């Protein structure tokens, strides 16, 4: 019984801490080159309150929704693929990872260079990025976790969250309907 209460207290404490971190906002500025995959607009995602889980090898696992992302530093990129351009807005994935306490900057060395970020979609589609690929200390391009396209919430086919990697020549790692972000350690 006490173990169950301890878990509840930890969960509540974690949520309060996450809220404080998100409200405080991280400061990161990345330049986002312009090439982004595009799709037609449909209705907004049915459940705009859907949460995105961030976990794994992080100090503070998170559960983020659109309102939590709205208070983080925002970036806008106008980009296109397949002959159609759109304007995407969201937060730098690195800011989300920073809020979760992933080892970044000077802490990203030695054994931490074996960490990678796995992005999972609602349909089970997964992609990975080396954590160093996302850190501005290693690369200047960035990856966005977007929640709007052309000024509107993402439609049900794309959202409520989508990963956009504007600097990549192919949009294979642009994940629609992102549900989970995990920082994991590569196996020996």
PyMOL commands that set and color helices and strands:
alter all, ss='L'
color gray80, all
select helices_A, chain A and resi 2-24+66-70+93-99+105-107+110-114+131-134+171-173
alter helices_A, ss='H'
color red, helices_A
select strands_A, chain A and resi 52-56+62-64+75-81+84-92+115-121+126-130+144-149+152-153+162-164+178-185
alter strands_A, ss='S'
color yellow, strands_A
deselect
rebuild
show_as cartoon
